């Protein structure tokens, strides 16, 4: 789940609302449709021990559990207590007996070294400016020799909505500017391969895709979920928030949904085997 680190502090920019949970589920459906082959290549297969770091509300935990069944195990980690509780409720509701969730930071998970066959990190690096290499380096230590680290992130600077809306464009610009001031990398997806290499992993895959789809009615997205953080930082006013909300309501009432364009990148790094 997106977080911004500052020493030992962890600040969450995106409020985990029903809308955000719905967005996570939509992203999970897209991932299952587009990445199944890559998951197998990364070792997310029957009997594997898999970690989902920054799991958020756990939208993909059922997919991981199905992939590693019946003997594998999935460990989910998130630094946000609300996300951990939401993921825990999902685990219980779906009877996922070989899935567990715990609280921990992406750069200091508390997990044992060389204990996983595959580790997933999705949409976390773009929200942790300055800590990206520390996160990837830490996760590399958790892999068994031959295990794989699977990274997913975006280039938010290339995201587009058509037709454009001047008020939503203003929100997106302020959101991106806010992240830039925090030192976060809005083009994190472009750098996944080099981060894996710096962590001592062999880059097996580095590819991207452009997701093009109608924006579901009622869905607001991460910039809207961060509105309270923008307000607290002085980047936005209550009048701005009211104006953005009115824009979303106007779009929801329009006869045609806007189309979203988002470039997403995937990279797989493998830990070399121990020397003979």
N, C-alpha and C positions, 0 to 999 in steps of 0.2 A: 504494500500500500504506500502511496506517495508520502514522503516525510522530508523535512529539512532538518539537518543536524547542525548543532553548534556546540562543540565540546561534548558534554554528556547530555545536553538537552535535546529533546526531539520535539519538533513542532509539526503538527499536521495541518496542512493547508486546505484539505478537501474534507468537508463535513460528510460523514457516512450516512446519508439520507436514503430513503427508499428509492429515490431517483438514481443515486449513485450505485446502490446495490443492483438496480436494474441495468445500469450501464456495464457493470462488471459482468453480469450474466450475458449480456449481448457480446461483449468482448470474448468471453469464454466460448460462446457458440462459434464465433468467427475463428478462434484459435483451433478448436476441434476440427473445423472444416478445412483449415488451410495448413495445419502443422502436423497431422498425424504421422506422416512419413518421417518428419524430422524428429519427432519424439522417439520413435523406434530407433533411429540412428543414434540418438543421444543416450540410449540405454534405458528408456522408460518402458520396460517390458516385464513380462511375468517374472516374479521373484526378486525384482530390484528393490533396493532401498533408495527412496527418492525424497528430497527435501524441496518444499515450496517456500522460498524466502520472500517476505513481503506479500503474504498470501491474501491480504485484505479480507473480505468477507467469505473467502473460501470457494469462489465460484467454480474453480477447476478441480477441487479436491475429489469429487466423484469421478471425474475422468481419469485422474492419476490412479485412484483406487482400483478402477476397472482395469487399467493397463497393467498393473503389477499383480493383480489377483492370480491365484489365491494365496500365495506365500510371501509376497512382497509387503513393504510397509511404506507409508507416506508420513513424513513429519512436516507440519506446517508451522511457520514462524512469522509473527508480525509484532511490531513494536507498539501498536495501538491496542489498548485493552478492549475497546469497543469492537474492533475488527476481530480480535481473538475470540471474544464472546459470541459474535455472529457466526464465525467459522465453527466454533464448538457446537452451537445449536444446529447448524447444518449437518455436522458429523453425526450428532445424536438422531436427528430427524430421519436421516437416510441410512442409519444402521451401519455406518462405515467403521467396522470393528478394527481394521488395520490402518487407521488414520488417527493421528494425534495432532494437537495444536498447542503451541506454547508462546509466551511473550519473549521477544528478544530483538535486538537490533541487527540490521543487515551486516554491519561490520564487526559485530560481537554477538554472535548468535548463542554462544554457550554450548554449542553442539561439539561432539567429539571429532577430533581430527581423523581423516581417512575412514569415515564411517558411512559414506554414501556412494552409490553407483551413478547417480544423476542428481543435479541440483538445478532448479528453475528459479530465475530472477526476472520478473516481468514488470516493466514500467516503474522501476525504482531509481535507476541511475540518474534520470533526468531531474530528480527532486533532491539530490544529495550532492550539490556542488562542492567540490574539493575533496569529497570522500569516495569518489567513484573507484579509483584504483585500490583504495584500502578495502572497499567492499568486495571487489572481484578477487583481490589477493587473499582475503580471509576465506571466501567461499572455496577458492582453489585448494586450500589446506584441508577442507572437509571431504574432498574427493579421494576415493581409493585409486590406486594406480589403474589407468585405463578408464576411469570414470569421466563423465562429461558435465560441463557447466553450460547451461542453456540460457542465453540472454535475449531479452526482447525489449526494444524501446523504439521511440519515434523521432521524427524531425518535426516538431510542432511549428517551426517557422514556415513549413511548406503546407500546412493544413489550410484548407479552403472550404467555404460554403457558398453554394450557388443556388438561387440568387443571393447576393450579399445583402446584409442588413446593416445600416450605418451604426446602429446602437450595439448590435452584437459584435460588429467589427471593433468598436471602441472597447468593449469588455475584453475581447481577445487580445487586443494590443496592450491593454493595461496589465492583463494577466501575464503575458509574455515579458513585459518590461519589469514587472515585479519579480519574476523568477530570475531575470538577468541581474537585477540588483542584488539578489541573494547569492549570486555566484553559481546558479544552477545552469546546466547545459541544455538549452532547448533543442539542440541537435544531437542529443546523446546517442541516438540510433546510428549515426554515421561513424561513431568511434568504437563500436562494440568489438570489432576484430582486433584492433590495436590494444585494447584493454586486456583481452584474453591473452594475447601474446606477451604483454608485459608481466602477466601473472605466471608466465612459464608454461602456458598451455598451448597445445598444437591446435591451430584453427582448422576445423574440419569443414565448416560451412559459414558463409556470411552472405546473406541474401536479403532482398527487400521486396515489398509488394505495396501497391497503392490500393487501399480499401476505398471503394466508391459505392456509396449506398444512400438511400433516402434517410434523413434523420427521423427516428421514430417520434411520433407525436408525444409531447410531454417530457421528452428527454432534454436535459439542460447541459450536461457535460461538466468537465472539471473546472473551467473558468467560473461558472456559476457556483459550483460547490465551494470555491475558494473565496466567495464574496465577503465573508466575515473577516478573513485574513486580510483581504484588500482594504476593508474598512478600518481594521485595527492599525494597519500600516500607514493610513492616510492616503492611500492610493485611490480610494473611492469614498463617496459620501452616500448618505441614505438616499438622497435624490437620484444619484447614479444608479443605485440598486433598484429603486422604484422604476426608473426608466428602462433598465435592462429587463426587469420582470415584465413590464408592459410589452416590450419587444418580443419576448418569448411567447406571451399570450397572443400577440398579433400573428406570429408565425403559426401557432397552433390552430388558429382560426382560418388560416389561408387555405384555399382549395387545393393547392399543390404543396407537398412537402419539399423543403430545401434538400439539396444533395450535398453530402459531406465527402471530402477528399482528404485522406490521411495516409502518409507514407509510414510504414512500419518495417522495422529491420529485425532480423533474427541472426544470431551467431552462436555457434557451438564450438566450445574449446575442450580438448581432451587432455587429461593428465597423462604424461608419458609413463610407460611402465618402469618399474624399478630396474636398474642396470643388472645384468646377469652376473 
